[in-house]
Structures are given as C-alpha cells and as structure tokens.
C-alpha cells in the first residue's frame, strides 16, 4: 500500500486556496491537485507492506508535539520560479515547527526501512504539477507570489493511504495522531 504522512487543512481554507489556483485547471500541461486532496506533506513513505502497518501506527503514536499555528501564504515552485514543475503554497508562521515535526516523523519511520529524504525539507501545500511550463503559469506565480491564504491550528497529523486511479489519487485517512494540548 502507498502511504504518506501529512497535516490536513481545514475545509474552509482548502476552498479558499483552491479558489485561487483553479484558474490553472484548464491550462494544457498542468495537472492541478483536487481541492479535497490539499494537505501539508510531512513524509512520503511510498509502497509499504500492509502486514507492517501496525509498526507504522506504533512508531507515529510515540511522537510528542504541541498544536502548531500555521499560516499558508505565498506561492512558489520547484525547482524554481523560472522552471516550475511543482506549484506550491508556502508556509509562513509555523514553518519551523512543521519542519521539526517532519523530522520527528522521519526519525520514527527510519528503523522500519523508510529512507530519509535526500533533499532538505521545505513545508508547502502542492497545488499543481507542470509538465510543460508556459507563460500562464509564470504570470500566475508572479501575480500571486505574496498572497496570504489564511491561518489554522494543526492539532493532529494523519497517516494517509494513497490509491492511484486514472482520474487522480484518492487519499484515505488511516489514523490521526493528536497533538498534546498546552
């Protein structure tokens, strides 16, 4: 089964974010992320044996953290604005705390054979994947690079199963791991 760990985004904030980037839906060579799939990825696990799922639950349940106030703001692209392949919304306030949580998740999963990420962690919300960069994408990024979407308090992170289909991935929540209230 294909797994990842992420922070869910509240419905109202997802709607607001989607309302901005949906203009890219009809751009040829751009595949937008469905509104219901917006999240902050902490760790992509990939294919993992179902019979070892309890090990993942146990490891993630040992992570201790407090609620995180998160601001979603600004747009960017990987690998760069001039050559966008992934369009994303950034994390302003809460960036450091989300990064620490992602590192804790990675450390918890490493003993199970989940490889650490080679690239530095950059918390974000993926909005679209770009197969063929074009002027519309560049204009969109330039026009919205400083946009402020809003804030929320992350009170949990989630283990998701990702099922790939011809119409896009379907994310299923397998378990929630709540923060320790202050």
N, C-alpha and C positions, 0 to 999 in steps of 0.2 A: 504494500500500500504506500501511496505517495503522501508524505507528511510535511507540515511546516508549523512553526510556532509564530503567533502574531498577537498584536493588540487590536481588538475590534474597535471600530469607530462608531459612535452613536448615529442612529438613523438620520437625525436632522442635519448633522454635519456632513454625512455622506451625501445627502441630497444637495446640499449647498456646493460641495466640491464638484459633484457630477454636473451640476447646472453650469459650471464654468467650462469644464473641458469637453462637454458633449459636442461642442462645435467641431471637434476632430473626428467624430464618428463617421462622417461621410467622406473623409479625405482618403483618397486611394493610397495604399501602402501604410496606413496607420490602423492599428488594432487597439481600440480603447478597452479598458477594464470595465466590466459591468459594475453598476453602482453598488449592488449587493456584495460585491467581492472586494471593496475597498478596505484596506487594513494597513497596519504597520508591521512589516515582517521583522521578526527578531532572529529567526533562524530557519533556513530552508534545509530540511532533513533529507528529502528525496525519498527514494524507494527504501522501505524498511519492512522487515518480516512481521507479519501480523501476530505471530505467536510470541513476539518480544514486546508487544505494545505495553504490557503491564510494567516492564522495566522503564519505559519512557515515562509513564504516569508517575511511577515511584520517584524517579530522578527529578522530574519537574516539580513535584509536590514538595520537595525539600528546599526549594528556592524561597528565600525570605526577602521581601521588598515592601515598600510603602506605596500608597497611591501616588501616581505621577500626574501633575498638571502639565498638559501638553497643548502647545499652540501649533496649529498647522498653518504654515504661511510660506509664501514664495514658491516659485516654480523653477525647476532646473531640469537637467538632462544628463544622462550617462551616455557615452563617456564625456561629452562636453556639449555646450550650447550650440557650438558651430557644427557638430556632427552628432545630432541626437539619435539615439537608438532606443532609449527609455526616457519617457517624460514623467516627471515626478513632482509631487508637492512636498515641500520641506517641513522639517520640524524646527520651530524656533525654541520657545521655552520648553524645557523638558528634554532637550537634546542629550544632555549629559546623563540624565537618569535613565533614559531609554537605552543609551549606549551601554551603561553599566548592567542593565537587566539583560540585554542581548549577550553580553559577555558571560553572565552567570548561566544563562541557558546553554550557551556553547560549552562551558566547562562541565555542566551537569551531564550533557549528552556525549561528550568525548569518550568516556570509558566504555560506551556502547558501540564504539567504532564510527561515530558520526564525526567526520573530518571538520576541523576548524576552517573557517573561511580564509582564503589566502589574501583577499583584499581587505583594506580597513572597512569597518562597519560605518555606514552612513544612513542614519534613520530617515525614512521617507515613506511616502504613500505612492505606489506606482499607479499612474493614470493611463498610460498608453505605451505601446511598443511600436517603433517606427522601422519599417522595412526599407522605405525609400524616403530619405529626408527631402523636404520641399519647402518652398517659401511660406506656405501657410503655417507649417509647424514653427518655423523660425519667427514669424510675425506673432503667432500665438504666445510663444515663450517670451518674447521681448515685451509684448503688451501686458503680460500678467506676471512678470518675474517678481514683483514686490507685493503681490496680492496677499491679503490676510483672510483666511477662511474662517477661523474661529478656534475656540479652545474647548477642551473637555478634560475630565479627570479619569485616567485609566485606573480602574480598580481591580483589573484582572488581566491575565494574558491567557491565550487559548491554544490548545493543540488542535490543529485542523487536518482533516484528510482532504486531499485534492484529487478529484476524479476528472480526468481529461475526457472531453467529449468533442464531437465535431463542431458544436456550436459554442464551445468555450468550456473552461473549467467550472466544476461545481465544488464548492467548499462546504464541508460538513464539520461542524464543531464536535470534537470527540470529548474534550474535557476543558474545564475552566480552572485556573489557578489563581485564587484571590490574593489581593494584597493584604498585608497586615495593617489594619486601621491604626492611625496615630493616637 
